[in-house]
Amino acid sequence: MTTGTGTGSNPEERIRSLAHGLLHCIKHYNPDQIVYFGSEDSTVTIKMVETLAAEQKVCLPLEKSTVILRNIDDFDS
């Protein structure tokens, strides 16, 4: 899944909102593993997904990895 950094003027709210949406998808699809795709800035969003999962007592898959994209405007790179 792509992570991103959200939109809006309040950084914490936008990341929390985006992470909430990502966690909702994870709960809905119940994957065996998660691969996050994003920029270096997206690591904050990933940490928020894990924080929200802990708060909501959602078990995330043990297999998780992150792919950091250097050129976020060119996904194929």
DSSP file (Angstrom, degrees, kcal/mol; ACC not computed):
  #  RESIDUE AA STRUCTURE BP1 BP2  ACC     N-H-->O    O-->H-N    N-H-->O    O-->H-N    TCO  KAPPA ALPHA  PHI   PSI    X-CA   Y-CA   Z-CA
    1    1 A M              0   0    0      0, 0.0    36,-2.4     0, 0.0     2,-0.2   0.000 360.0 360.0 360.0 144.8    0.0    0.0    0.0
    2    2 A T  B     -a   37   0A   0     34,-0.2    36,-0.2     1,-0.1    34,-0.0  -0.616 360.0-166.4 -80.4 146.7    1.2    3.5   -0.6
    3    3 A T        +     0   0    0     34,-2.4     3,-0.2    -2,-0.2    35,-0.2   0.900  13.9 173.5-103.1 -59.4    1.5    5.6    2.5
    4    4 A G        -     0   0    0     33,-0.3    41,-0.2     1,-0.2    14,-0.0  -0.206  44.2 -97.9  78.1-173.6    1.8    9.3    1.8
    5    5 A T        -     0   0    0      1,-0.2    -1,-0.2    40,-0.1    13,-0.1   0.302  55.2-125.6-129.2   3.3    1.9   12.1    4.3
    6    6 A G        -     0   0    0     -3,-0.2     2,-0.3     9,-0.1    -1,-0.2  -0.085  22.5 -91.0  79.8 179.5   -1.8   13.3    4.0
    7    7 A T        +     0   0    0      7,-0.2     2,-0.2     3,-0.1     3,-0.1  -0.916  67.4  71.1-131.6 158.4   -3.2   16.8    3.3
    8    8 A G  S    S-     0   0    0     -2,-0.3     6,-0.0     1,-0.1     0, 0.0  -0.536  79.1 -85.3 121.8 171.4   -4.2   19.7    5.5
    9    9 A S  S    S+     0   0    0     -2,-0.2    -1,-0.1     1,-0.1     0, 0.0   0.751 104.8  72.6 -89.1 -24.6   -2.6   22.4    7.6
   10   10 A N     >  -     0   0    0      1,-0.2     4,-2.5    -3,-0.1     5,-0.2  -0.813  66.9-160.0 -95.0 108.3   -2.2   20.4   10.9
   11   11 A P  H  > S+     0   0    0      0, 0.0     4,-2.1     0, 0.0     5,-0.2   0.883  88.4  48.0 -56.3 -44.3    0.6   17.9   10.4
   12   12 A E  H  > S+     0   0    0      1,-0.2     4,-2.4     2,-0.2     5,-0.2   0.914 113.5  47.2 -66.2 -41.9   -0.5   15.6   13.3
   13   13 A E  H  > S+     0   0    0      2,-0.2     4,-2.6     1,-0.2    -1,-0.2   0.905 112.1  49.3 -66.0 -41.8   -4.1   15.5   12.3
   14   14 A R  H  X S+     0   0    0     -4,-2.5     4,-2.3     2,-0.2    -7,-0.2   0.902 114.1  45.0 -67.5 -38.8   -3.4   14.8    8.6
   15   15 A I  H  X S+     0   0    0     -4,-2.1     4,-2.8    -5,-0.2     5,-0.2   0.914 114.2  49.1 -70.0 -41.5   -1.0   12.0    9.5
   16   16 A R  H  X S+     0   0    0     -4,-2.4     4,-2.2    -5,-0.2    -2,-0.2   0.906 112.7  48.3 -63.0 -41.7   -3.4   10.5   12.0
   17   17 A S  H  X S+     0   0    0     -4,-2.6     4,-1.9     2,-0.2    -2,-0.2   0.923 113.6  46.2 -64.4 -45.4   -6.3   10.7    9.5
   18   18 A L  H  X S+     0   0    0     -4,-2.3     4,-2.3     1,-0.2    -2,-0.2   0.922 112.7  50.0 -63.6 -44.3   -4.3    9.1    6.8
   19   19 A A  H  X S+     0   0    0     -4,-2.8     4,-2.8     1,-0.2    -1,-0.2   0.873 106.9  55.9 -62.5 -37.4   -3.1    6.4    9.2
   20   20 A H  H  X S+     0   0    0     -4,-2.2     4,-2.2     2,-0.2    -1,-0.2   0.922 108.8  47.4 -60.0 -44.4   -6.7    5.7   10.3
   21   21 A G  H  X S+     0   0    0     -4,-1.9     4,-1.9     2,-0.2    -2,-0.2   0.903 112.2  49.1 -64.0 -41.9   -7.7    5.1    6.6
   22   22 A L  H  X S+     0   0    0     -4,-2.3     4,-2.2     1,-0.2    -2,-0.2   0.912 111.1  49.7 -64.2 -42.0   -4.7    2.8    6.1
   23   23 A L  H  X S+     0   0    0     -4,-2.8     4,-2.8     1,-0.2    -1,-0.2   0.883 106.8  55.9 -64.8 -37.4   -5.5    0.8    9.2
   24   24 A H  H  X S+     0   0    0     -4,-2.2     4,-2.4     1,-0.2    -1,-0.2   0.924 108.5  47.8 -59.6 -43.7   -9.1    0.5    8.1
   25   25 A C  H  X S+     0   0    0     -4,-1.9     4,-2.8     2,-0.2     5,-0.3   0.906 110.7  51.4 -63.0 -41.8   -7.9   -1.1    4.9
   26   26 A I  H  X S+     0   0    0     -4,-2.2     4,-2.2     1,-0.2    -2,-0.2   0.932 111.8  46.4 -62.0 -45.3   -5.6   -3.4    6.8
   27   27 A K  H  < S+     0   0    0     -4,-2.8    -1,-0.2     1,-0.2    -2,-0.2   0.909 114.3  48.6 -63.4 -40.9   -8.5   -4.5    9.0
   28   28 A H  H  < S+     0   0    0     -4,-2.4    -2,-0.2    -5,-0.2    -1,-0.2   0.926 120.8  33.3 -66.2 -46.1  -10.8   -5.0    6.1
   29   29 A Y  H  < S-     0   0    0     -4,-2.8    -1,-0.2    -5,-0.2    -2,-0.2   0.673  87.7-153.7 -88.6 -17.6   -8.5   -7.0    3.9
   30   30 A N     <  -     0   0    0     -4,-2.2    -3,-0.1    -5,-0.3    -4,-0.1   0.915  22.0-161.4  46.9  60.2   -6.7   -8.8    6.8
   31   31 A P        -     0   0    0      0, 0.0    -1,-0.1     0, 0.0     3,-0.1  -0.254  27.1-133.8 -73.4 159.5   -3.4   -9.4    4.8
   32   32 A D  S    S+     0   0    0      1,-0.2    31,-0.6    29,-0.1     2,-0.3   0.730  91.8   9.0 -79.0 -25.2   -0.8  -12.0    5.7
   33   33 A Q  E     - b   0  63A   0     29,-0.1     2,-0.4    28,-0.1    31,-0.2  -0.978  68.1-139.6-150.5 160.2    1.9   -9.3    5.2
   34   34 A I  E     - b   0  64A   0     29,-2.3    31,-2.1    -2,-0.3     2,-0.5  -0.988   9.1-171.2-126.0 133.4    2.2   -5.6    4.7
   35   35 A V  E     - b   0  65A   0     -2,-0.4     2,-0.4    29,-0.2    31,-0.2  -0.975  14.4-156.1-121.5 114.4    4.5   -3.8    2.3
   36   36 A Y  E     - b   0  66A   0     29,-3.0    31,-3.4    -2,-0.5     2,-0.5  -0.740   4.7-163.6 -89.9 135.8    4.5    0.0    2.8
   37   37 A F  E     +ab   2  67A   0    -36,-2.4   -34,-2.4    -2,-0.4   -33,-0.3  -0.986  35.6 106.6-118.3 126.0    5.6    2.2   -0.2
   38   38 A G  E     - b   0  68A   0     29,-2.2    31,-3.0    -2,-0.5     2,-0.1  -0.986  61.5 -76.5-175.6-178.5    6.5    5.8    0.5
   39   39 A S    >   -     0   0    0     -2,-0.3     3,-1.0    29,-0.2     4,-0.4  -0.281  55.0 -92.8 -85.9 177.3    9.1    8.5    0.9
   40   40 A E  G >  S+     0   0    0     29,-0.3     3,-1.3     1,-0.3     4,-0.2   0.861 128.4  58.7 -58.1 -35.6   11.3    9.0    3.8
   41   41 A D  G >  S+     0   0    0      1,-0.2     3,-1.0     2,-0.1     4,-0.4   0.753  93.1  68.2 -65.8 -24.1    8.7   11.4    5.1
   42   42 A S  G <> S+     0   0    0     -3,-1.0     4,-2.0     1,-0.2     3,-0.4   0.618  74.5  84.6 -73.2 -12.4    6.1    8.6    5.1
   43   43 A T  H <> S+     0   0    0     -3,-1.3     4,-2.2    -4,-0.4    -1,-0.2   0.827  85.6  57.9 -61.5 -29.2    7.8    6.8    7.9
   44   44 A V  H <> S+     0   0    0     -3,-1.0     4,-1.9    -4,-0.2    -1,-0.3   0.897 105.3  50.1 -64.8 -39.8    5.9    9.0   10.4
   45   45 A T  H  > S+     0   0    0     -3,-0.4     4,-2.2    -4,-0.4    -2,-0.2   0.908 108.9  51.6 -64.5 -42.0    2.6    7.7    8.8
   46   46 A I  H  X S+     0   0    0     -4,-2.0     4,-1.9     1,-0.2    -2,-0.2   0.916 109.0  49.9 -62.6 -43.3    3.8    4.1    9.2
   47   47 A K  H  X S+     0   0    0     -4,-2.2     4,-2.1     1,-0.2    -1,-0.2   0.878 109.4  52.4 -62.5 -36.6    4.6    4.6   12.8
   48   48 A M  H  X S+     0   0    0     -4,-1.9     4,-2.9     2,-0.2     5,-0.2   0.873 104.6  55.4 -68.2 -36.7    1.1    6.2   13.3
   49   49 A V  H  X S+     0   0    0     -4,-2.2     4,-2.3     1,-0.2    -1,-0.2   0.934 111.0  45.3 -58.5 -45.1   -0.6    3.2   11.7
   50   50 A E  H  X S+     0   0    0     -4,-1.9     4,-2.0     2,-0.2    -2,-0.2   0.866 112.2  51.4 -68.8 -36.0    1.2    1.0   14.3
   51   51 A T  H  X S+     0   0    0     -4,-2.1     4,-2.5     2,-0.2    -2,-0.2   0.939 112.1  46.0 -64.0 -47.4    0.3    3.3   17.1
   52   52 A L  H  X S+     0   0    0     -4,-2.9     4,-2.4     1,-0.2    -2,-0.2   0.887 110.1  54.4 -63.5 -38.7   -3.4    3.3   16.1
   53   53 A A  H  <>S+     0   0    0     -4,-2.3     5,-3.1    -5,-0.2     4,-0.4   0.919 110.1  46.6 -61.0 -43.0   -3.3   -0.4   15.8
   54   54 A A  H ><5S+     0   0    0     -4,-2.0     3,-0.9     3,-0.2    -2,-0.2   0.919 111.9  50.6 -64.9 -43.4   -2.0   -0.8   19.3
   55   55 A E  H 3<5S+     0   0    0     -4,-2.5    -2,-0.2     1,-0.2    -1,-0.2   0.878 117.0  40.3 -60.8 -38.2   -4.6    1.7   20.7
   56   56 A Q  T 3<5S-     0   0    0     -4,-2.4    -1,-0.2    -5,-0.2    -2,-0.2   0.381 111.4-120.4 -92.9   3.0   -7.4   -0.2   18.9
   57   57 A K  T < 5 +     0   0    0     -3,-0.9     2,-0.5    -4,-0.4    -3,-0.2   0.893  56.5 158.5  56.8  42.8   -5.9   -3.6   19.8
   58   58 A V      < -     0   0    0     -5,-3.1     2,-0.7    -6,-0.2    -1,-0.2  -0.860  38.9-134.5 -96.8 126.6   -5.7   -4.6   16.1
   59   59 A C        -     0   0    0     -2,-0.5     3,-0.1    -3,-0.1    -5,-0.0  -0.727  20.2-157.0 -84.0 117.3   -3.2   -7.3   15.4
   60   60 A L        -     0   0    0     -2,-0.7     4,-0.1     1,-0.1   -28,-0.0  -0.598  32.4 -88.7 -86.8 154.6   -1.0   -6.4   12.4
   61   61 A P        -     0   0    0      0, 0.0    -1,-0.1     0, 0.0   -28,-0.1  -0.293  28.2-131.7 -58.9 147.6    0.7   -9.1   10.4
   62   62 A L  S    S+     0   0    0    -30,-0.2     2,-0.9     1,-0.1   -29,-0.1   0.829  92.9  77.3 -70.0 -31.4    4.2  -10.0   11.7
   63   63 A E  E     +b   33   0A   0    -31,-0.6   -29,-2.3     2,-0.0     2,-0.4  -0.720  62.9 149.7 -85.3 107.7    5.6   -9.7    8.2
   64   64 A K  E     +b   34   0A   0     -2,-0.9     2,-0.3   -31,-0.2   -29,-0.2  -0.996  15.0 171.1-137.3 141.7    6.0   -6.0    7.4
   65   65 A S  E     -b   35   0A   0    -31,-2.1   -29,-3.0    -2,-0.4     2,-0.4  -0.974  20.0-140.6-145.7 162.1    8.4   -4.2    5.2
   66   66 A T  E     -b   36   0A   0     -2,-0.3     2,-0.6   -31,-0.2   -29,-0.2  -0.986   3.3-159.5-127.8 132.2    8.9   -0.7    3.9
   67   67 A V  E     -b   37   0A   0    -31,-3.4   -29,-2.2    -2,-0.4     2,-0.6  -0.954  14.9-150.7-110.0 115.5   10.1    0.3    0.5
   68   68 A I  E     -b   38   0A   0     -2,-0.6     2,-0.6   -31,-0.2   -29,-0.2  -0.770   7.7-149.8 -89.3 121.3   11.4    3.9    0.5
   69   69 A L        -     0   0    0    -31,-3.0   -29,-0.3    -2,-0.6     3,-0.3  -0.805   8.4-165.0 -92.8 124.8   10.9    5.6   -2.9
   70   70 A R  S    S+     0   0    0     -2,-0.6     2,-0.7     1,-0.3    -1,-0.2   0.865  87.8  39.5 -76.6 -36.9   13.6    8.2   -3.7
   71   71 A N  S >  S-     0   0    0      3,-0.2     3,-2.0     1,-0.1    -1,-0.3  -0.836  70.5-176.7-114.4  91.5   11.6    9.8   -6.5
   72   72 A I  T 3  S+     0   0    0     -2,-0.7     3,-0.2    -3,-0.3    -1,-0.1   0.656  79.9  60.5 -68.2 -14.6    8.0    9.8   -5.2
   73   73 A D  T 3  S+     0   0    0      1,-0.2     2,-0.3    -3,-0.1    -1,-0.3   0.490 103.2  53.5 -88.8  -2.8    6.7   11.2   -8.5
   74   74 A D    X   +     0   0    0     -3,-2.0     3,-1.7     1,-0.1    -3,-0.2  -0.730  61.7 177.1-132.4  83.2    8.0    8.2  -10.5
   75   75 A F  T 3  S+     0   0    0     -2,-0.3    -1,-0.1     1,-0.3    -2,-0.1   0.814  79.2  62.2 -58.1 -33.0    6.6    5.1   -8.9
   76   76 A D  T 3         0   0    0      1,-0.3    -1,-0.3     0, 0.0    -2,-0.0   0.755 360.0 360.0 -66.4 -23.5    8.2    2.9  -11.6
   77   77 A S    <         0   0    0     -3,-1.7    -1,-0.3    -6,-0.2    -2,-0.2   0.529 360.0 360.0 -71.3 360.0   11.7    4.0  -10.5
